[in-house]
Amino acid sequence: MIHEIPLERRTLHGHFSRELDPILTIDPGDSIAFACPNAGWDLASGERFEPYDPELDAGHALIGPVEVRGAGEGGTLAVTIEEVRPATWGVTWGHELRVEWTLSGGVGREEQGRLVELAPFLGVLGMPPAEPGRHPTGPPRRCGGNIDCKELVAGTTLFLPIPVDGALFSAGDGHAAQGDGELSGTAIECPVERAVLRLELRADLELRAPIARIDGAWLAFGFDADLDLAAEQAAATVLDLMERELAIDRNYALALASVAVDLRVTQIVNGVKGVHAVLRDDAIR
């Protein structure tokens, strides 16, 4: 079943909190479909979504939270990205510079005529921390959030440890294209005309940190304010994956990982930095 979520004030929020009331309760296996403003709450150039509360809405414009029946703290939520369709406008900020983009036909054109290929995804996919209170949307966490991984396009699945009963999942932050690292702090930040996400529960999968399944590969994430520690966490998580997927012990997995696993910098601009380890299906035959 697909639940169509309207774009209106009651369906949007700009912070994470386990105390936010869910806008919708769904069964595992159902999908949610929605549109949303860009990270800065803009619907188009110079057109901000209103009403806007500068205190409560200081973070990304997120749709949710959505409660998943049967989701329990300590479980695993599988988020399959079925569709992400960007709007026709986007913006990127550099140092004292604003670049506007026209988005059409899978291509972005900036003001001076340069072109980039689009690969749209949602920067924020996640749930609130278990601790009470209000939490910013900016950093990625073990339970997801502002992961900003350009690999999470339509057709991929993100697996997240569930921090609170009901999951209370939220999503937003449309990116039409982004490079690994997100060097200026922004991608092509764009409103989303339509996104469709399927939410499922995986009782058979226990995670230390998020992982993802993309075309032909597994990803394992690590997050920390220290990039070295983020890399160590991604490495530990990919070794977990290799133990399970290849049925080998950890020491052997470490030796093979040194030969066959790639570490990539997801982003370095969200306070908490991100690293993802890539284990391609054909890397070890």
Number of C-alpha atoms within 10 A of each C-alpha: 11 13 16 12 16 14 14 13 12 11 20 24 23 25 22 28 21 23 12 15 12 19 15 15 15 18 15 19 16 15 20 19 18 21 25 30 27 29 24 18 24 19 22 17 12 7 10 14 18 11 9 16 10 9 9 13 19 18 20 26 29 28 28 26 27 22 22 24 15 14 23 18 14 16 21 24 28 23 22 23 21 17 18 25 22 29 22 17 22 28 21 19 15 11 7 5 8 10 13 19 26 16 22 13 8 14 16 23 18 17 10 9 9 9 14 15 14 19 20 25 27 28 24 26 24 31 30 29 20 14 12 11 13 16 16 18 27 19 21 25 25 21 24 28 25 24 28 30 24 22 20 24 19 20 14 16 22 21 26 31 27 28 25 20 17 21 30 27 27 25 26 28 28 33 31 32 23 25 16 17 21 20 13 12 14 20 24 25 28 33 29 26 16 14 22 20 25 20 24 20 23 15 12 7 13 14 17 17 21 25 24 21 19 18 13 10 13 21 26 27 32 32 29 20 15 14 18 15 16 21 23 19 23 28 25 19 22 28 25 19 20 20 16 12 10 10 10 14 13 16 11 12 18 19 10 15 21 11 10 14 20 14 20 17 20 23 27 20 18 18 14 20 25 34 30 29 27 24 23 16 11 9 14 12 4
